[in-house]
Amino acid sequence: MQVDAIQKSYRRWAPVYDLTFGRITQGGRKLAAAHVNAQGGSVLEVGIGTGLALDFYAAHVRVTGIDVSAEMLREAEVKAQRKRLRNLVGLHQMDARQIAFPDAAFDHVAAMHVMSVVPEPERVLDEMARVCRPGGSVMIANHFAGRAGGWAHAERLAAPLANLLGWHADFEIDRVLGHPKLRLEEERQVRPFGLMTFLRFRRVEG
């Protein structure tokens, strides 16, 4: 999926995202935030969208968000202002393939339901590893093909609709595994229905 298609898709979904996809994707966000809260420090959310995870971060965690969609970021900004979230460092419109932060800038980097949306997900993963400090955490929540029992037929039907839906239902987990700077430390299926998978990696020297 190309960037212009992503922007068009999320321009359409932004006003209703929280009430639709948001409700079935919160499990991974809660797991990521719980880990960050326990460890403390700073977190970069890649593809922060409407800021659905902002409520879950503790006050001592410094949160930065990036997204390619201006409409999504506006929703996140309104949410942050309404809830007077003082731990939000900033929101930036940015292509995740070229993250404009220096190496090892964050203690944690999270991509919640983003990898099956972005073009060149391997390049995005490279950038996530780059901006995470050694010893820090890189977390991914996503739907991966064949990981949720009984949904294979629905995945095949949804595959041709990637640009309309805004994500690839046939995205393979192997595309985010095996990175030389990321060691997998946790993998679990996420409620509801086990549709989503949560992955937590440790950033290692490489």
C-alpha positions as CSV (number, residue, x, y, z in Angstrom):
1,M,0.0,0.0,0.0
2,Q,1.4,3.4,-1.0
3,V,1.4,6.5,1.3
4,D,-1.2,8.4,-0.7
5,A,-3.6,5.4,-0.4
6,I,-2.9,5.2,3.4
7,Q,-3.6,8.9,3.8
8,K,-6.8,8.6,1.8
9,S,-8.0,5.6,3.7
10,Y,-7.4,7.2,7.1
11,R,-8.9,10.5,6.1
12,R,-12.1,8.5,5.7
13,W,-11.7,6.4,8.9
14,A,-10.4,9.1,11.3
15,P,-13.7,10.4,12.6
16,V,-15.0,6.9,13.4
17,Y,-11.8,4.9,14.0
18,D,-12.2,4.8,17.8
19,L,-15.7,3.3,17.6
20,T,-14.8,0.7,14.9
21,F,-11.3,-0.7,14.6
22,G,-10.3,0.9,17.9
23,R,-12.5,-1.4,20.0
24,I,-11.0,-4.6,18.6
25,T,-7.4,-3.5,18.7
26,Q,-7.1,-2.2,22.3
27,G,-5.6,-5.4,23.7
28,G,-2.2,-4.9,22.1
29,R,-2.1,-1.3,23.1
30,K,-2.8,-2.2,26.8
31,L,0.0,-4.8,26.8
32,A,2.5,-2.4,25.3
33,A,1.6,0.4,27.7
34,A,1.7,-1.9,30.7
35,H,5.3,-3.0,29.8
36,V,6.4,0.6,29.2
37,N,4.8,1.8,32.5
38,A,6.6,-0.9,34.4
39,Q,10.0,0.0,32.8
40,G,9.5,3.8,32.7
41,G,11.3,6.2,30.3
42,S,10.3,7.3,26.9
43,V,8.2,5.7,24.2
44,L,7.8,6.5,20.5
45,E,4.5,5.3,19.0
46,V,4.9,4.7,15.3
47,G,1.5,5.2,13.7
48,I,-0.1,6.7,16.8
49,G,-3.3,7.3,14.8
50,T,-6.1,8.9,17.0
51,G,-4.1,8.3,20.2
52,L,-6.0,5.3,21.4
53,A,-3.2,4.2,23.7
54,L,-2.7,7.6,25.3
55,D,-5.0,6.8,28.2
56,F,-3.0,3.7,29.1
57,Y,0.4,5.3,29.7
58,A,1.3,6.3,33.2
59,A,2.1,9.9,34.0
60,H,5.8,9.3,34.4
61,V,6.1,7.9,30.8
62,R,7.2,10.4,28.1
63,V,5.1,9.7,25.0
64,T,5.9,10.9,21.4
65,G,3.7,10.0,18.5
66,I,4.2,10.0,14.7
67,D,1.7,9.3,11.9
68,V,1.5,9.9,8.2
69,S,-2.1,11.0,8.5
70,A,-2.8,14.6,9.4
71,E,-6.4,13.8,10.1
72,M,-5.5,11.1,12.6
73,L,-3.0,13.3,14.4
74,R,-5.7,16.0,14.7
75,E,-7.9,13.5,16.5
76,A,-5.0,12.6,18.8
77,E,-4.3,16.2,19.6
78,V,-7.9,17.0,20.5
79,K,-7.9,13.9,22.7
80,A,-4.7,14.9,24.5
81,Q,-6.0,18.5,25.1
82,R,-9.4,17.3,26.3
83,K,-7.8,14.9,28.8
84,R,-5.0,17.3,29.7
85,L,-2.3,14.8,29.1
86,R,1.0,16.3,30.3
87,N,3.2,13.3,29.4
88,L,2.7,13.7,25.7
89,V,5.9,15.2,24.4
90,G,4.8,15.8,20.8
91,L,2.8,14.6,17.8
92,H,4.5,14.7,14.4
93,Q,3.4,14.0,10.8
94,M,6.1,11.7,9.6
95,D,6.7,8.7,7.2
96,A,7.8,5.8,9.4
97,R,10.3,4.7,6.7
98,Q,12.3,7.8,7.6
99,I,11.9,8.6,11.2
100,A,13.4,12.0,11.9
101,F,14.9,11.2,15.3
102,P,18.5,10.3,16.1
103,D,19.7,6.8,16.8
104,A,18.8,5.4,20.3
105,A,16.5,8.3,21.0
106,F,13.8,6.3,22.8
107,D,13.7,3.6,25.5
108,H,10.7,1.9,23.8
109,V,9.2,1.9,20.3
110,A,5.7,0.6,19.6
111,A,3.8,0.0,16.4
112,M,0.2,-0.9,17.1
113,H,-1.6,-2.3,14.0
114,V,0.7,-0.5,11.7
115,M,3.0,-3.0,10.0
116,S,0.3,-4.4,7.7
117,V,-0.6,-0.9,6.6
118,V,2.7,0.7,5.7
119,P,4.7,0.3,2.5
120,E,8.0,-1.4,3.0
121,P,7.4,-2.8,6.5
122,E,10.9,-4.1,6.7
123,R,12.3,-0.6,6.3
124,V,9.9,0.6,9.0
125,L,11.2,-2.1,11.3
126,D,14.8,-1.0,10.6
127,E,13.9,2.5,11.6
128,M,12.2,1.3,14.8
129,A,15.3,-0.6,15.8
130,R,17.5,2.3,15.0
131,V,15.7,4.8,17.2
132,C,15.4,2.4,20.1
133,R,18.3,2.3,22.6
134,P,20.2,-0.9,23.1
135,G,18.4,-2.8,25.9
136,G,15.1,-1.1,25.1
137,S,11.9,-2.6,23.8
138,V,10.4,-2.7,20.4
139,M,6.7,-3.8,20.4
140,I,4.4,-4.8,17.6
141,A,0.7,-5.6,17.7
142,N,-0.9,-6.7,14.4
143,H,-3.1,-9.2,12.7
144,F,-0.9,-11.8,11.0
145,A,-2.2,-14.3,8.4
146,G,-3.0,-17.7,9.7
147,R,-2.4,-16.8,13.3
148,A,-6.1,-16.7,14.3
149,G,-7.9,-20.1,14.0
150,G,-11.0,-20.1,11.8
151,W,-10.3,-16.8,10.1
152,A,-8.3,-18.0,7.1
153,H,-11.3,-17.7,4.7
154,A,-12.1,-14.1,5.8
155,E,-8.4,-13.2,5.3
156,R,-8.5,-14.4,1.7
157,L,-11.7,-12.5,1.0
158,A,-10.3,-9.3,2.5
159,A,-6.9,-9.4,0.8
160,P,-8.0,-7.7,-2.5
161,L,-9.6,-4.9,-0.4
162,A,-6.3,-3.7,1.1
163,N,-6.5,-0.1,-0.1
164,L,-10.2,0.3,0.9
165,L,-9.8,-1.3,4.3
166,G,-6.4,0.4,5.1
167,W,-4.6,-2.9,6.0
168,H,-3.4,-6.2,4.5
169,A,-5.3,-9.1,6.0
170,D,-2.8,-11.6,4.4
171,F,0.3,-10.0,6.1
172,E,2.8,-12.7,7.2
173,I,4.5,-12.7,10.6
174,D,7.8,-13.7,9.1
175,R,8.1,-10.1,7.7
176,V,8.7,-8.8,11.2
177,L,10.8,-11.7,12.6
178,G,14.5,-12.3,12.3
179,H,15.8,-8.8,12.5
180,P,19.5,-8.9,13.6
181,K,19.0,-6.2,16.2
182,L,15.8,-7.5,17.7
183,R,15.5,-10.5,19.9
184,L,11.9,-11.8,20.4
185,E,11.1,-12.0,24.1
186,E,7.3,-12.3,24.2
187,E,4.6,-13.5,21.8
188,R,0.9,-13.9,22.6
189,Q,-2.5,-13.9,21.0
190,V,-4.6,-10.9,22.1
191,R,-8.3,-10.7,22.9
192,P,-10.9,-10.4,21.6
193,F,-11.0,-13.6,19.5
194,G,-7.3,-14.0,19.2
195,L,-7.3,-12.0,16.0
196,M,-4.3,-10.0,16.9
197,T,-0.8,-11.0,18.0
198,F,1.5,-9.0,20.4
199,L,5.2,-9.2,19.9
200,R,7.8,-7.7,22.3
201,F,11.5,-7.6,21.2
202,R,14.6,-6.6,23.1
203,R,16.9,-4.2,21.1
204,V,20.3,-5.8,21.1
205,E,23.7,-4.6,19.9
206,G,24.3,-5.3,16.3
